[in-house]
Amino acid sequence: MDRLVIFTERIATLSFLEQNLPRDLNLDEKHVEVLHGTLPDVDQQRIVEDFGKEESPIRLLIASDVASEGLNLHYLCHRMIHFDIPWSLMVFQQRNGRIDRYGQERTPRSFI
């Protein structure tokens, strides 16, 4: 099943989304993961790996810019929302690159 990534720069915004989106989208806790830089590396890696597994219940990944570089989020995901616009266009491009990767089978779609 398809997944969605939502990026935000601010941790306060990330927390707000974490608290409200599951209820607003009628998702169980198991369907939502949050990825930010204060998580231990092992937890960050587990979340990224689970996000790319078909058997994983994760449907929504809410991420800070810690996920904007070097991660492959494209395996089951081709849609991304930039909840805020980063101050640097390079960060914007780096975020887009998480789902626009070699091997992506669907046209990547990014929304602001």
Contact map, one row per residue, 1 for C-alpha under 8 A:
1110000000000000000000000000000000000000000000000000010000100000000000000001000000000000000000000000000000000000
1111000000000000000000000000000000000000000000000000000000100000000000000001110000000000000000000000000000000000
1111100000000000000000000000000000000000000000000010000001111000000000000001111000000000000000000000000000000000
0111110000000000000000000000000000000000000000000000000000111000000000000000111110000000000000000000000000000000
0011111000000000000000000000000000000000000000000000000000011110000000000000101110000000000000000000000000000000
0001111100000000000000000000000000000000000000000000000000011110000000000000000111100000000000000000000000000000
0000111110000000000000000000000000000000000000000000000000000111100000000000000111110000000000100000000000000000
0000011111101100000000000000000000000000000000000000000000000111100000000000000001111000000000000000000000000000
0000001111101100000000000000000000000000000000000000000000000001100000000000000000010100000000000000000000000000
0000000111111100000000000000000000000000000000000000000000000001000000000000000000000000000000000000000000000000
0000000111111110000000000000000000010000000000000000000000000001000000000000000000000000000000000000000000000000
0000000001111111000000000000000000000000000000000000000000000000000000000000000000000000000000000000000000000000
0000000111111111100000000000000000000000000000000000000000000000000000000000000000000000000000000000000000000000
0000000111111111110000000000000001000000000000000000000000000111000000000000000000000000000000000000000000000000
0000000000111111111000000000000000000000000000000000000000000000000000000000000000000000000000000000000000000000
0000000000011111111100000000000000000000000000000000000000000000000000000000000000000000000000000000000000000000
0000000000001111111110000000000000000000000000000000000000000100000000000000000000000000000000000000000000000000
0000000000000111111111000000000101000000000000000000000000000100000000000000000000000000000000000000000000000000
0000000000000011111111100000000000000000000000000000000000000000000000000000000000000000000000000000000000000000
0000000000000001111111110000000000000000000000000000000000000000000000000000000000000000000000000000000000000000
0000000000000000111111111110000000000000000000000000000000000000000000000000000000000000000000000000000000000000
0000000000000000011111111111100100000000000000000000000000000000000000000000000000000000000000000000000000000000
0000000000000000001111111110000000000000000000000000000000000000000000000000000000000000000000000000000000000000
0000000000000000000111111110000000000000000000000000000000000000000000000000000000000000000000000000000000000000
0000000000000000000011111110000000000000000000000000000000000000000000000000000000000000000000000000000000000000
0000000000000000000011111111000000000000000000000000000000000000000000000000000000000000000000000000000000000000
0000000000000000000011111111111100000000000000000000000000000000000000000000000000000000000000000000000000000000
0000000000000000000001000111111100000000000000000000000000000000000000000000000000000000000000000000000000000000
0000000000000000000001000011111110000000000000000000000000000000000000000000000000000000000000000000000000000000
0000000000000000000000000011111110000000000000000000000011000000000000000000000000000000000000000000000000000000
0000000000000000000000000011111110000000000000000000000011110000000000000000000000000000000000000000000000000000
0000000000000000010001000011111111000000000000000000000001111100000000000000000000000000000000000000000000000000
0000000000000000000000000000111111100000000000100000000001011100000000000000000000000000000000000000000000000000
0000000000000100010000000000000111110000000000000000000000001110000000000000000000000000000000000000000000000000
0000000000000000000000000000000011111010000100100000000000001111011000000000000000000000000000000000000000000000
0000000000100000000000000000000001111110000100000000000000000011111000000000000000000000000000000000000000000000
0000000000000000000000000000000000111111000000000000000000000001010000000000000000000000000000000000000000000000
0000000000000000000000000000000000011111000000000000000000000000000000000000000000000000000000000000000000000000
0000000000000000000000000000000000111111101100000000000000000000000000000000000000000000000000000000000000000000
0000000000000000000000000000000000001111111100000000000000000000000000000000000000000000000000000000000000000000
0000000000000000000000000000000000000011111110000000000000000000000000000000000000000000000000000000000000000000
0000000000000000000000000000000000000001111111000000000000000000000000000000000000000000000000000000000000000000
0000000000000000000000000000000000000011111111100000000000000000000000000000000000000000000000000000000000000000
0000000000000000000000000000000000110011111111110000000000000000000000000000000000000000000000000000000000000000
0000000000000000000000000000000000000000111111111000000000000000000000000000000000000000000000000000000000000000
0000000000000000000000000000000000000000011111111100000000000000000000000000000000000000000000000000000000000000
0000000000000000000000000000000010100000001111111110000000000000000000000000000000000000000000000000000000000000
0000000000000000000000000000000000000000000111111111000000000000000000111000000000000000000000000000000000000000
0000000000000000000000000000000000000000000011111111100000000000000000000000000000000000000000000000000000000000
0000000000000000000000000000000000000000000001111111100101000000000000000000000000000000000000000000000000000000
0010000000000000000000000000000000000000000000111111100101101000000000001001000000000000000000000000000000000000
0000000000000000000000000000000000000000000000011111110100000000000000001111000000000000000000000000000000000000
0000000000000000000000000000000000000000000000001111111100000000000000000011000000000000000000000000000000000000
1000000000000000000000000000000000000000000000000001111110000000000000000001000000000000000000000000000000000000
0000000000000000000000000000000000000000000000000000111110000000000000000000000000000000000000000000000000000000
0000000000000000000000000000000000000000000000000111111111000000000000000000000000000000000000000000000000000000
0000000000000000000000000000011000000000000000000000011111100000000000000000000000000000000000000000000000000000
0010000000000000000000000000011110000000000000000110000111111000000000000000000000000000000000000000000000000000
1111000000000000000000000000001100000000000000000010000011111000000000000000000000000000000000000000000000000000
0011110000000000000000000000001110000000000000000000000001111100000000000000000000000000000000000000000000000000
0011110000000000000000000000000111100000000000000010000001111110000000000000000000000000000000000000000000000000
0000111100000100110000000000000111100000000000000000000000011111000000000000000000000000000000000000000000000000
0000111100000100000000000000000001110000000000000000000000001111111000000000000000000000000000000000000000000000
0000001111100100000000000000000000111000000000000000000000000111111100000000000000000000000000000000000000000000
0000001110000000000000000000000000010000000000000000000000000011111110000000000000000000001000100000000000000000
0000000000000000000000000000000000111000000000000000000000000011111110000000000000000000000000000000000000000000
0000000000000000000000000000000000110000000000000000000000000011111111100000000000000000000000100000000000000000
0000000000000000000000000000000000000000000000000000000000000001111111100000000000000000001001111100000000000000
0000000000000000000000000000000000000000000000000000000000000000111111100000000000000000000001101100000000000000
0000000000000000000000000000000000000000000000000000000000000000001111110000000000000000000000000100000000000000
0000000000000000000000000000000000000000000000010000000000000000001111111000000000000000000000000100000000000000
0000000000000000000000000000000000000000000000010000000000000000000001111110000000000000000000000110100000000000
0000000000000000000000000000000000000000000000010011000000000000000000111111100000000000000000000110000000000000
0000000000000000000000000000000000000000000000000001000000000000000000011111110000000000000000000111100100000000
0000000000000000000000000000000000000000000000000001100000000000000000011111100000000000000000000010001100000000
1110000000000000000000000000000000000000000000000011110000000000000000001111110000000000000000000000000000000000
0111100000000000000000000000000000000000000000000000000000000000000000001111111000000000000000000010000000000000
0111000000000000000000000000000000000000000000000000000000000000000000000101111100000000000000000011000101111000
0011100000000000000000000000000000000000000000000000000000000000000000000000111110000000000000000010000000011110
0001111000000000000000000000000000000000000000000000000000000000000000000000011111000000000000010010000000001110
0001111000000000000000000000000000000000000000000000000000000000000000000000001111100000000000000000000000000111
0000011100000000000000000000000000000000000000000000000000000000000000000000000111111000000000000000000000000111
0000011100000000000000000000000000000000000000000000000000000000000000000000000011111000000000000000000000000001
0000001110000000000000000000000000000000000000000000000000000000000000000000000001111100000000000000000000000001
0000000100000000000000000000000000000000000000000000000000000000000000000000000001111110000100000000000000000001
0000000010000000000000000000000000000000000000000000000000000000000000000000000000011111101100000000000000000000
0000000000000000000000000000000000000000000000000000000000000000000000000000000000001111101000000000000000000000
0000000000000000000000000000000000000000000000000000000000000000000000000000000000000111111100000000000000000000
0000000000000000000000000000000000000000000000000000000000000000000000000000000000000111111110000000000000000000
0000000000000000000000000000000000000000000000000000000000000000000000000000000000000001111111000000000000000000
0000000000000000000000000000000000000000000000000000000000000000100100000000000000000111111111100000000000000000
0000000000000000000000000000000000000000000000000000000000000000000000000000000000001101111111110000000000000000
0000000000000000000000000000000000000000000000000000000000000000000000000000000000000000111111111000000000000000
0000000000000000000000000000000000000000000000000000000000000000000110000000000000000000011111111100000000000000
0000001000000000000000000000000000000000000000000000000000000000101110000000000000000000001111111110000000000000
0000000000000000000000000000000000000000000000000000000000000000000100000000000100000000000111111111000000000100
0000000000000000000000000000000000000000000000000000000000000000000110000000000000000000000011111111100000000000
0000000000000000000000000000000000000000000000000000000000000000000111111100000000000000000001111111100000000000
0000000000000000000000000000000000000000000000000000000000000000000000011110111100000000000000111111100100010000
0000000000000000000000000000000000000000000000000000000000000000000000000100010000000000000000011111110100010000
0000000000000000000000000000000000000000000000000000000000000000000000010100000000000000000000001111111100000000
0000000000000000000000000000000000000000000000000000000000000000000000000000000000000000000000000001111100000000
0000000000000000000000000000000000000000000000000000000000000000000000000010000000000000000000000000111110000000
0000000000000000000000000000000000000000000000000000000000000000000000000110010000000000000000000011111111110000
0000000000000000000000000000000000000000000000000000000000000000000000000000000000000000000000000000001111100000
0000000000000000000000000000000000000000000000000000000000000000000000000000010000000000000000000000000111110000
0000000000000000000000000000000000000000000000000000000000000000000000000000010000000000000000000000000111111000
0000000000000000000000000000000000000000000000000000000000000000000000000000011000000000000000000011000101111100
0000000000000000000000000000000000000000000000000000000000000000000000000000011100000000000000000000000000111110
0000000000000000000000000000000000000000000000000000000000000000000000000000001111000000000000010000000000011111
0000000000000000000000000000000000000000000000000000000000000000000000000000001111000000000000000000000000001111
0000000000000000000000000000000000000000000000000000000000000000000000000000000011111000000000000000000000000111
